[in-house]
Amino acid sequence: MPHKITKPAEALAILLRADFTTQWRNRRSLLMSLLVPVMLLLSWKGAADKLGGAFILSMSLTIGLTSIGIMGYAITLARDRDKGVFQRLRVAPVPTGLIMLSRIMVQLALITLVTLLVFYFGFKWDKISLSFQGYILSFLASLIGGALYLSLGQMIVGLVKNAETVNATSRLVYIGFIVLGIFGESGLLGNSLKVLIHWSPFGTVKTLLSAGMMGTSWNADTFGAFLLTLLYALIFGYLGVKWFRWSGTGK
């Protein structure tokens, strides 16, 4: 039996190199995750004066985070599990706890990239600029919101064992989040649904991002969104880890 690598940093470096290489090979999926929020941002050109720069940036970024966590992370995780990647990694001389950490770190790098892209195109295309504090707070809010959607993706993969079913479920959840999020937040689907969407994972992340971008003092609404975002992330993450199986056969 091969002995485990004694240096966690060495093991993590090997895993990160492999996971970044895999992500690059799946660059079509990566490109779509990056293009969706940018295309949405570009489609709202000229609307910043009416809707507000914070609304446009926060909505685009929220959808980008949703895409990474639900469409990117969950589907990739399920596909690799179905191919037996995790089974092979578990017998390799690598601490099993670092396997998921490497995956999450790659996704956090993507979250950073999509956040910077939204900031860049928001400034170049829609002339939306934030204060230095606004950029820092927005970036931190993006990481927190991204963690929520990664946890949600983890829960989906834990709950659904078949890769094709994970694919279908993720797409359904993703479309539901976008449609209900965009139209529900505007009040077009009724006031009751607007309130429900506002306190849903989609709404709390958007509220948190918008508050960070405006750089204003937090009120009860923002603080409530922050607490709920953390609570959602903890619940989804706990269930995702508890239900996760290293193979698609439930072992």
C-alpha positions in Angstrom: 0.0 0.0 0.0 1.5 3.4 -1.0 2.2 5.7 1.9 0.6 9.1 2.0 2.5 12.2 1.1 3.7 13.6 4.4 3.7 17.3 3.3 0.1 18.6 2.9 1.5 21.6 0.8 3.1 19.2 -1.6 -0.1 17.1 -2.0 -2.2 20.2 -2.4 0.1 21.6 -5.1 -0.2 18.3 -7.1 -4.0 18.3 -6.8 -4.2 22.0 -7.8 -2.1 21.5 -10.8 -4.3 18.5 -11.9 -7.5 20.4 -11.2 -6.5 23.5 -13.0 -5.4 21.4 -16.0 -8.8 19.6 -16.0 -10.6 23.0 -15.8 -8.6 24.2 -18.8 -9.5 21.1 -20.8 -13.1 21.9 -20.0 -12.6 25.5 -21.2 -15.9 25.5 -23.2 -17.9 25.1 -20.0 -15.6 27.6 -18.2 -16.0 30.1 -21.0 -19.8 29.9 -20.7 -19.7 30.5 -17.0 -17.6 33.6 -17.6 -19.6 34.9 -20.6 -23.1 34.7 -19.0 -22.7 37.5 -16.5 -20.7 39.6 -19.0 -23.3 39.2 -21.7 -26.0 40.1 -19.2 -24.0 43.2 -18.2 -23.5 44.2 -21.8 -27.3 43.8 -22.5 -28.0 46.4 -19.9 -25.9 49.1 -21.5 -27.3 52.5 -20.9 -29.7 51.3 -18.1 -27.3 52.3 -15.3 -29.0 55.7 -14.8 -32.4 54.1 -14.5 -31.6 50.9 -12.6 -28.5 52.0 -10.8 -25.0 50.8 -11.2 -25.1 48.7 -8.1 -28.2 46.9 -9.3 -26.7 46.0 -12.7 -23.4 44.8 -11.3 -24.9 42.9 -8.4 -27.4 41.1 -10.6 -24.8 40.2 -13.2 -22.4 39.0 -10.6 -25.0 37.0 -8.7 -25.9 35.2 -11.9 -22.2 34.6 -12.6 -21.7 33.0 -9.1 -24.8 30.9 -9.6 -23.4 29.6 -12.9 -20.1 28.7 -11.3 -21.5 26.9 -8.3 -24.5 25.1 -9.8 -23.6 24.7 -13.5 -19.8 24.4 -13.2 -18.9 22.9 -9.9 -21.8 20.5 -9.4 -21.7 19.1 -13.0 -18.0 18.7 -13.0 -18.0 17.0 -9.6 -20.7 14.6 -10.6 -19.0 13.8 -13.9 -15.6 13.0 -12.3 -17.3 10.9 -9.6 -19.1 8.9 -12.4 -15.8 8.4 -14.2 -14.2 7.0 -11.0 -11.8 9.9 -10.5 -12.5 10.2 -6.8 -12.2 6.5 -6.3 -8.7 6.5 -7.8 -7.7 9.6 -5.8 -8.7 7.9 -2.6 -6.2 5.1 -3.1 -3.5 7.5 -4.1 -0.9 8.8 -1.6 -2.9 12.0 -1.0 -4.9 13.0 2.1 -8.6 12.7 1.2 -9.4 16.0 2.9 -7.2 17.9 0.4 -9.0 16.4 -2.6 -12.1 18.6 -2.1 -10.1 21.5 -0.8 -8.2 21.6 -4.1 -11.5 21.6 -6.0 -12.9 24.4 -3.9 -9.8 26.5 -4.3 -10.0 26.2 -8.1 -13.6 27.4 -7.9 -12.7 30.3 -5.7 -10.1 31.3 -8.4 -12.9 31.3 -11.0 -15.1 33.4 -8.7 -12.3 35.9 -8.4 -11.9 35.9 -12.2 -15.7 36.4 -12.9 -15.8 39.2 -10.3 -12.9 41.1 -11.9 -14.5 40.6 -15.4 -17.8 42.1 -14.2 -16.0 45.0 -12.6 -13.9 45.6 -15.7 -16.8 45.5 -18.2 -19.0 47.4 -15.9 -16.5 50.2 -15.9 -15.5 50.0 -19.6 -19.0 49.4 -21.1 -21.5 51.0 -18.7 -19.1 53.5 -17.1 -20.0 52.1 -13.6 -17.3 52.9 -11.1 -17.2 52.1 -7.4 -15.2 53.5 -4.6 -12.1 51.6 -3.4 -14.1 50.5 -0.4 -16.9 49.5 -2.6 -14.6 47.2 -4.7 -13.1 45.6 -1.6 -16.5 45.0 0.1 -18.0 43.7 -3.2 -15.1 41.3 -3.7 -15.5 39.9 -0.1 -19.3 39.6 -0.7 -18.6 37.8 -3.9 -16.5 35.2 -2.1 -19.2 34.7 0.5 -21.9 34.4 -2.1 -19.7 32.1 -4.2 -19.3 29.9 -1.1 -23.1 29.6 -0.8 -23.5 28.5 -4.4 -20.6 26.0 -4.2 -22.3 24.6 -1.1 -25.5 24.3 -3.0 -23.7 22.6 -5.9 -22.2 20.2 -3.3 -25.6 19.4 -1.9 -27.0 18.7 -5.3 -24.2 16.2 -6.0 -24.6 14.7 -2.6 -28.4 14.3 -3.0 -28.3 13.0 -6.6 -26.0 10.1 -7.4 -26.3 9.9 -11.2 -24.2 12.3 -13.3 -26.9 12.8 -15.9 -29.5 13.5 -13.3 -27.2 16.0 -11.6 -26.8 17.7 -15.0 -30.5 17.9 -15.5 -31.2 19.0 -11.9 -28.5 21.6 -12.0 -29.8 23.1 -15.2 -33.3 23.2 -13.8 -32.2 24.9 -10.6 -30.0 27.3 -12.5 -32.8 28.4 -14.9 -35.2 28.7 -12.0 -32.8 30.9 -10.0 -32.3 33.2 -13.0 -35.9 33.5 -14.1 -37.4 33.9 -10.6 -34.4 36.1 -9.5 -34.7 38.6 -12.3 -38.4 38.8 -12.6 -39.2 38.2 -9.0 -36.9 40.9 -7.7 -38.6 43.4 -10.1 -42.0 42.6 -8.6 -43.4 41.5 -11.9 -44.5 38.1 -10.4 -46.3 39.7 -7.4 -45.3 41.2 -4.1 -45.4 37.9 -2.2 -43.0 36.2 -4.5 -40.8 39.3 -4.5 -40.4 39.1 -0.7 -39.7 35.3 -1.0 -37.0 35.8 -3.7 -35.5 38.7 -1.7 -34.8 36.3 1.2 -33.9 33.3 -1.0 -30.2 32.4 -1.6 -30.4 34.4 -4.9 -31.8 37.5 -3.1 -29.5 37.5 -0.1 -26.4 37.3 -2.3 -27.6 40.1 -4.5 -28.5 42.2 -1.5 -25.1 41.6 0.0 -23.3 42.4 -3.2 -25.3 45.6 -3.8 -24.7 46.8 -0.3 -20.9 46.3 -0.7 -20.9 48.1 -4.0 -22.7 51.2 -2.6 -20.3 51.2 0.4 -23.0 52.5 2.7 -23.6 51.6 6.3 -25.4 48.3 6.8 -29.0 48.3 7.8 -31.2 45.6 9.2 -32.0 44.3 5.7 -28.3 44.0 4.8 -27.4 42.4 8.1 -30.2 39.9 7.7 -29.0 39.0 4.2 -25.5 38.5 5.5 -26.6 36.1 8.2 -28.9 34.2 5.9 -26.2 33.9 3.3 -23.9 32.3 5.9 -26.7 30.1 7.2 -27.6 28.9 3.7 -23.9 28.1 3.0 -23.5 26.2 6.3 -26.7 24.2 5.8 -26.0 23.3 2.1 -22.3 22.6 2.9 -23.2 20.3 5.8 -25.8 18.4 3.9 -23.5 18.2 0.8 -20.6 16.7 2.8 -22.9 14.4 4.7 -24.6 13.0 1.6 -21.6 12.9 -0.6 -20.4 9.6 -1.9 -17.1 9.0 -3.5 -18.6 6.9 -6.3 -21.9 7.0 -8.1 -22.8 3.6 -6.8 -23.4 5.0 -3.2 -20.1 3.6 -1.8 
